[in-house]
Amino acid sequence: MIPSRSLSSLLALPALAFFSLSASAFPHPRTASSTATLKLAVRINSYGTKNIATADRARIQALQAGGSSSISATNDVMIYTADIGVGSPATYYTVLVDTGSSNTWIGANKSYEKTSTSQDTGNTFSVQYGDNSYASGEEYTDTVTLNSDLVIDNQSIGVASKYSGMDGLDGLLGLGPVDLTDDTVSNTDEVPTVTDNLYKQGTISSEVLGVFFTPASSDDSSGELTFGGYDASKITGDISYVPITSQSPASEYWGIDQSISYGSTPILDETAGIVDTGTTLILIASDAFDKYQAATGATFDETVGLLQISSDQYTKLSSLYFTIGGVTYELTPNAQIWPRSLNNAVGGTTDGIYLVVSSTGSPSGSGLDFTNGYCFLERFYSVFDTTNSRVGFATTAYTDATTN
């Protein structure tokens, strides 16, 4: 979900471009803990967009053009939620975890319970997310509890009196860059985000965030965000880092340089793209996509919007190899197919085999020639290091899993 900064100025930002503070913005807190983890739950949307490729492509084309995505987060097939406490004693709300926006708000479907820590700022907030999804109401400050290790005092939080696009959810936890809060609260230039305050108040000691997802079809379909570092228990090898790309527009986001091969056949020379949890699929430039389709022998399913292969073609499917910073990450044949247990969620047949690699809709050379979305990130642990301007990856127990 990417918000509009104002009615007259739209800015698209990446799903994981949070921790926008510089290393010198605040003194290094001596009392901070090393890491703290927020557990996530995955929700499968039966009411969402059937054609996820179209939704993903619209998002990425908006990023390429520097405009605002018109795709609401509630259109995603899979979303991540967390239960957070507000007030003291805390009332818990189930909120959408959104790394593409920065305002935290509640009040949808469950009323705000005021306590002694609730302070009405006298200001109003209004956030427009696109696709007619929005929230507006009063702005408060309050104690926000993510878990026992992540308690934030005086967190700016919206209490919505009007909202849309939040089926079954109570609000939103914004984990994006602070700039996204510009012009969203009256009489205020910008408001500190949850991440800002975790660092300011000494809860975390470094501007690093680890992201762990599990495949939606696995026995333990969940995830976690680790603030202040990464969870070493979730990786099976070392973290390998690569600098943020210098190529625009990918450099404005969590952008990296990589090349891709299908088996031994190169399909995308080293170029710039982004890592983005707000994108479900793996998107590659249209010329690379054509090579991939030819190599796999897949046909395009107009209804689903994805490439489809037969059972016989699946047995012959080669791995995709992503080379990032001199390290090669293997995406196995099983990791390239949409979870068959979720075929119905995308409008497919029960026994269909659909591929999760799709086209950006534009040829390579745009400066944003690929997006490693959820279907990549569920197979590799990712680390987003703002202080050192780099992104890291490591293998996990799910890298070679055959859950699909």
Phi, psi and omega per residue, in radians:
M1 nan 2.042 -3.108
I2 -1.980 2.076 -3.022
P3 -1.417 2.760 2.943
S4 -1.471 2.330 -3.130
R5 -1.273 -0.589 3.020
S6 -2.777 3.032 -3.127
L7 -1.170 -0.440 -3.079
S8 -1.810 -0.158 -3.081
S9 -2.379 1.998 -3.112
L10 -1.901 2.375 -3.133
L11 -2.379 2.107 3.086
A12 -1.566 2.339 3.138
L13 -2.328 2.724 -3.021
P14 -1.304 2.793 -3.096
A15 -1.165 -0.392 -3.079
L16 -2.151 0.461 -3.121
A17 -1.606 0.868 3.090
F18 -1.624 -2.986 -3.017
F19 0.977 0.955 -3.092
S20 -1.423 -0.020 3.117
L21 -1.250 2.534 3.037
S22 -1.374 2.866 -3.099
A23 -1.098 -0.465 -3.094
S24 -1.651 0.050 -3.085
A25 -1.088 -0.630 3.111
F26 -2.380 2.604 3.059
P27 -1.058 2.595 3.096
H28 -1.147 2.039 -3.045
P29 -1.256 2.111 -3.106
R30 -1.266 -0.413 -3.074
T31 -1.640 0.025 -3.061
A32 -1.218 2.589 3.027
S33 -1.379 2.848 -3.077
S34 -1.251 -0.848 3.108
T35 -2.551 2.793 3.019
A36 -2.586 2.453 -2.963
T37 -2.051 2.391 3.042
L38 -1.910 2.070 3.119
K39 -1.358 2.494 -3.132
L40 -2.067 2.713 3.018
A41 -2.107 2.474 3.128
V42 -1.667 2.470 3.099
R43 -2.181 2.307 3.099
I44 -1.661 2.106 -3.116
N45 -1.518 2.100 3.043
S46 -1.542 -0.186 -3.080
Y47 -1.823 0.104 -3.009
G48 -1.471 -3.050 3.111
T49 -1.126 2.271 3.097
K50 -1.266 -0.754 -3.073
N51 -1.573 1.533 -3.087
I52 -1.222 -0.475 3.118
A53 -1.114 -0.732 3.111
T54 -1.104 -0.748 3.131
A55 -1.119 -0.808 3.128
D56 -1.082 -0.751 -3.094
R57 -1.138 -0.702 3.104
A58 -1.084 -0.700 3.115
R59 -1.075 -0.842 -3.067
I60 -1.226 -0.648 3.099
Q61 -1.128 -0.576 3.065
A62 -1.161 -0.704 3.099
L63 -1.134 -0.719 3.124
Q64 -1.073 -0.653 -3.077
A65 -1.511 -0.154 -3.119
G66 1.358 0.365 3.128
G67 -1.852 -2.974 -3.115
S68 -1.744 2.366 3.074
S69 -1.166 2.449 3.118
S70 -1.755 0.212 -3.090
I71 -1.692 2.132 3.128
S72 -1.357 2.532 3.137
A73 -1.062 -0.485 -3.121
T74 -1.279 -0.043 3.054
N75 -1.551 -0.149 3.136
D76 -1.226 2.550 3.085
V77 -1.185 -0.689 -3.140
M78 -2.114 2.288 3.054
I79 -2.266 2.725 3.105
Y80 -1.904 2.370 -3.130
T81 -2.196 2.804 3.049
A82 -2.451 2.671 3.026
D83 -1.721 2.039 -3.126
I84 -2.065 2.618 3.110
G85 -1.722 2.457 3.075
V86 -2.249 2.276 -3.141
G87 1.662 3.128 3.117
S88 -2.565 1.884 0.054
P89 -1.185 2.657 -2.996
A90 -1.357 2.455 2.872
T91 -1.799 2.366 -3.028
Y92 -1.732 2.431 -3.099
Y93 -2.241 2.456 3.067
T94 -1.593 2.031 -3.018
V95 -2.148 2.650 3.020
L96 -1.265 2.253 3.075
V97 -1.529 1.934 -2.989
D98 -2.147 1.916 3.128
T99 -1.552 0.123 3.102
G100 -1.892 0.105 3.036
S101 -2.533 2.990 -2.944
S102 -2.234 -0.220 3.082
N103 -1.411 2.352 3.022
T104 -1.800 2.260 -3.127
W105 -2.607 2.760 3.103
I106 -2.366 -3.088 3.071
G107 1.979 -0.179 3.084
A108 -1.478 2.150 3.072
N109 1.255 -0.302 3.114
K110 -2.498 2.190 -3.035
S111 -1.237 2.641 3.094
Y112 -1.301 2.186 3.094
E113 -1.723 1.925 -3.109
K114 -1.378 2.507 3.077
T115 -2.320 -2.977 -3.104
S116 -1.156 -0.309 -3.137
T117 -1.612 -0.044 -3.105
S118 -1.432 2.195 3.135
Q119 -2.240 2.070 3.100
D120 -1.358 2.125 -3.108
T121 -1.373 -0.230 -3.066
G122 1.430 -0.012 -3.139
N123 -1.795 2.886 3.084
T124 -2.020 2.726 3.057
F125 -2.169 2.678 3.095
S126 -2.682 2.136 3.138
V127 -2.223 2.237 3.094
Q128 -1.886 2.114 -3.063
Y129 -1.722 -0.205 -3.070
G130 1.762 2.830 -3.114
D131 0.927 0.634 3.127
N132 1.117 0.321 3.087
S133 -1.665 2.289 -3.054
Y134 -2.757 2.960 3.000
A135 -2.621 2.487 3.087
S136 -2.675 2.697 3.138
G137 2.856 -2.613 -3.109
E138 -1.588 2.576 3.104
E139 -1.800 2.204 3.104
Y140 -2.062 2.939 2.797
T141 -2.044 2.519 -3.089
D142 -2.829 2.932 3.032
T143 -1.337 2.252 3.123
V144 -2.068 2.185 -3.130
T145 -1.927 1.945 3.037
L146 -1.443 -0.773 2.922
N147 -2.793 -3.054 -3.039
S148 -1.113 -0.388 3.120
D149 -1.688 -0.106 -3.079
L150 -2.244 1.358 3.130
V151 -1.985 2.229 -3.036
I152 -2.051 2.211 3.084
D153 -1.536 2.538 3.019
N154 0.909 0.756 3.100
Q155 -1.368 2.291 3.047
S156 -1.169 2.235 -3.065
I157 -2.545 2.324 3.118
G158 -1.489 2.549 3.042
V159 -2.084 1.853 -2.979
A160 -1.348 2.348 2.947
S161 -1.860 -0.323 3.049
K162 -2.361 2.438 -3.125
Y163 -2.888 2.893 3.026
S164 -2.677 2.842 3.058
G165 1.296 0.473 -3.087
M166 -2.215 0.887 -3.100
D167 -0.989 2.060 3.058
G168 1.304 0.081 -3.130
L169 -2.006 2.707 -3.085
D170 -1.680 -0.213 -3.104
G171 2.916 -2.703 -3.018
L172 -2.507 2.401 3.042
L173 -1.823 1.858 -3.073
G174 -1.517 2.114 -3.091
L175 -2.062 0.311 -3.133
G176 -1.498 -2.984 -3.113
P177 -1.230 2.616 -3.071
V178 -1.080 -0.494 -3.134
D179 -1.015 -0.448 -3.127
L180 -1.210 -0.224 3.106
T181 -1.533 -0.073 3.119
D182 -0.971 2.301 3.040
D183 1.130 0.315 3.103
T184 -1.724 -0.290 3.136
V185 -2.181 2.291 -3.094
S186 -1.101 2.573 3.107
N187 1.034 0.394 -3.067
T188 -2.485 2.268 3.100
D189 -1.189 -0.913 3.080
E190 -2.710 2.756 -3.120
V191 -2.050 2.498 3.114
P192 -1.061 2.355 3.102
T193 -1.437 3.022 3.053
V194 -0.974 -0.780 -3.124
T195 -1.151 -0.743 3.081
D196 -0.929 -0.864 -3.050
N197 -1.255 -0.558 3.051
L198 -1.034 -0.678 -3.140
Y199 -1.356 -0.780 3.139
K200 -1.019 -0.727 -3.043
Q201 -1.517 0.109 3.022
G202 1.385 0.280 3.127
T203 -1.311 -0.643 3.053
I204 -2.100 2.618 -3.021
S205 -1.802 -0.168 3.138
S206 -2.551 2.675 -3.102
E207 -1.545 1.133 -3.126
V208 -2.255 2.432 3.114
L209 -2.313 2.231 3.084
G210 -1.763 2.397 -3.096
V211 -2.126 2.195 3.139
F212 -2.241 2.099 3.027
F213 -2.059 2.692 2.977
T214 -2.029 2.653 3.118
P215 -0.966 2.469 -3.079
A216 -1.067 -0.433 -3.106
S217 -1.675 0.119 -3.129
S218 -1.387 2.920 3.128
D219 -1.144 -0.530 -3.132
D220 -2.045 1.363 -3.095
S221 -1.469 1.664 -3.081
S222 -2.750 -2.956 3.106
G223 -2.897 3.115 3.093
E224 -2.721 2.615 2.981
L225 -1.952 2.218 3.110
T226 -1.902 1.973 -3.122
F227 -1.509 2.347 3.084
G228 1.582 0.047 -3.140
G229 2.911 -2.577 3.104
Y230 -2.421 2.833 -3.092
D231 -1.632 1.788 -3.074
A232 -1.122 -0.372 -3.129
S233 -1.279 -0.222 -3.098
K234 -1.658 -0.089 -3.080
I235 -1.964 2.696 -3.130
T236 -1.964 0.030 3.101
G237 -2.613 -2.965 3.129
D238 -1.379 2.710 2.981
I239 -1.359 2.222 3.050
S240 -1.921 2.237 -3.041
Y241 -1.840 2.677 3.047
V242 -2.409 2.454 3.139
P243 -1.170 2.715 2.996
I244 -1.048 2.384 -3.119
T245 -1.077 2.700 3.055
S246 -1.642 -0.062 -3.071
Q247 -1.478 2.183 3.094
S248 -1.520 2.543 0.117
P249 -1.559 -0.059 -3.108
A250 -1.039 -0.526 -3.107
S251 -1.130 -0.317 3.138
E252 -1.390 -0.171 -3.071
Y253 -2.120 -2.804 2.960
W254 -1.425 1.290 -3.059
G255 -1.713 2.481 3.124
I256 -2.385 2.919 3.006
D257 -1.806 2.384 3.080
Q258 -2.711 2.813 2.972
S259 -2.129 2.778 -3.092
I260 -2.328 2.391 3.033
S261 -2.218 2.525 2.998
Y262 -1.775 1.892 -2.973
G263 1.064 -2.187 3.119
S264 -1.684 0.095 -3.077
T265 -1.723 2.021 3.082
P266 -1.151 2.325 3.083
I267 -2.094 -0.327 3.087
L268 -2.540 2.003 3.077
D269 -1.164 2.842 -3.091
E270 -0.972 2.206 -3.080
T271 -2.722 3.075 -3.061
A272 -1.702 2.544 3.053
G273 -2.799 -2.884 -3.064
I274 -2.293 2.801 2.998
V275 -1.875 2.208 -2.893
D276 -2.637 1.980 3.091
T277 -1.280 -0.255 3.126
G278 -1.380 -0.081 3.080
T279 -1.899 2.307 -3.103
T280 -1.360 -0.822 -2.989
L281 -1.582 -3.096 2.953
I282 -1.818 2.016 -3.104
L283 -1.833 2.382 3.094
I284 -2.311 2.729 -3.116
A285 -0.926 2.632 -2.994
S286 -1.043 -0.621 3.115
D287 -1.209 -0.634 3.070
A288 -1.209 -0.666 3.110
F289 -1.086 -0.712 3.106
D290 -1.070 -0.698 3.101
K291 -1.143 -0.704 3.134
Y292 -1.125 -0.785 3.140
Q293 -1.084 -0.747 3.134
A294 -1.121 -0.703 -3.095
A295 -1.202 -0.614 -3.109
T296 -1.505 -0.362 -3.067
G297 1.319 0.283 -3.075
A298 -1.274 2.677 3.017
T299 -1.926 2.717 -3.097
F300 -1.598 2.171 3.104
D301 -1.593 1.935 -3.074
E302 -1.118 -0.592 -3.092
T303 -1.213 -0.831 -3.097
V304 -1.431 -0.558 -3.090
G305 1.463 0.253 -3.141
L306 -2.173 2.800 2.994
L307 -1.213 2.512 3.119
Q308 -2.190 2.459 3.087
I309 -2.216 2.805 3.099
S310 -1.481 2.972 3.091
S311 -1.069 -0.683 3.125
D312 -1.149 -0.711 3.098
Q313 -1.142 -0.592 3.124
Y314 -1.113 -0.680 3.130
T315 -1.133 -0.356 -3.118
K316 -1.799 0.016 -3.081
L317 -1.138 2.301 3.093
S318 -1.587 2.865 3.070
S319 -1.295 2.686 2.943
L320 -1.694 2.394 -3.124
Y321 -2.057 2.099 3.118
F322 -1.804 2.030 3.119
T323 -1.775 2.035 -3.044
I324 -2.262 2.015 3.128
G325 1.033 0.613 3.122
G326 1.447 -0.042 3.116
V327 -1.906 2.360 -3.115
T328 -1.805 2.270 3.140
Y329 -1.963 2.165 -3.069
E330 -1.632 2.128 3.016
L331 -1.744 1.874 -3.002
T332 -1.182 2.889 3.063
P333 -0.940 -0.733 -3.132
N334 -1.109 -0.599 -3.136
A335 -1.292 -0.252 -3.134
Q336 -1.533 -0.114 -3.098
I337 -1.900 2.565 3.090
W338 -1.139 2.449 3.126
P339 -0.954 2.090 -3.062
R340 -1.123 -0.445 3.091
S341 -1.199 -0.247 -3.137
L342 -1.955 0.292 3.140
N343 -1.006 -0.670 -3.119
N344 -1.117 -0.533 -3.114
A345 -1.166 -0.384 3.122
V346 -1.911 0.202 3.098
G347 1.434 0.303 -3.119
G348 -1.611 3.034 3.075
T349 -1.463 2.755 -3.065
T350 -1.032 -0.708 -3.068
D351 -1.734 0.166 3.138
G352 -1.259 2.649 3.070
I353 -2.101 1.947 -3.048
Y354 -1.993 2.520 -3.111
L355 -1.656 2.559 -3.077
V356 -1.646 0.082 3.070
V357 -1.629 2.197 -3.123
S358 -2.348 3.121 -3.059
S359 -1.707 2.528 3.015
T360 -1.256 -0.321 -3.108
G361 1.572 0.046 3.109
S362 -2.478 2.642 -3.104
P363 -1.250 2.845 3.124
S364 -1.106 2.653 -3.092
G365 1.935 0.063 -3.105
S366 -1.422 -0.253 -3.016
G367 1.542 -0.043 3.037
L368 -2.610 1.392 -2.929
D369 -1.732 -0.001 3.063
F370 -2.774 2.784 2.986
T371 -2.369 2.076 3.025
N372 -1.529 1.687 -3.081
G373 -1.598 -2.800 -3.052
Y374 -0.933 -0.700 -3.074
C375 -1.165 -0.326 2.972
F376 -1.518 -0.787 -3.033
L377 -1.219 -0.360 3.095
E378 -1.302 -0.200 -3.140
R379 -1.829 -0.232 -3.118
F380 -2.421 2.376 3.036
Y381 -1.235 2.465 -3.136
S382 -2.200 2.516 -3.135
V383 -2.225 2.260 -3.102
F384 -2.017 1.906 -2.971
D385 -1.928 1.742 -3.119
T386 -1.223 -0.733 -3.071
T387 -0.997 -0.752 -3.093
N388 -1.774 0.130 3.080
S389 0.881 1.027 -3.090
R390 -2.637 2.839 3.078
V391 -2.179 2.444 3.141
G392 -2.157 2.686 3.096
F393 -2.364 2.678 3.045
A394 -2.640 2.717 3.077
T395 -1.317 2.746 3.105
T396 -2.318 -3.132 3.088
A397 -1.145 -0.280 -3.118
Y398 -1.698 -0.034 -3.102
T399 -1.002 -0.754 -3.102
D400 -1.882 0.260 -3.080
A401 -1.170 2.661 3.118
T402 -1.978 0.909 -3.066
T403 -1.387 -0.340 -3.059
N404 -1.565 nan nan
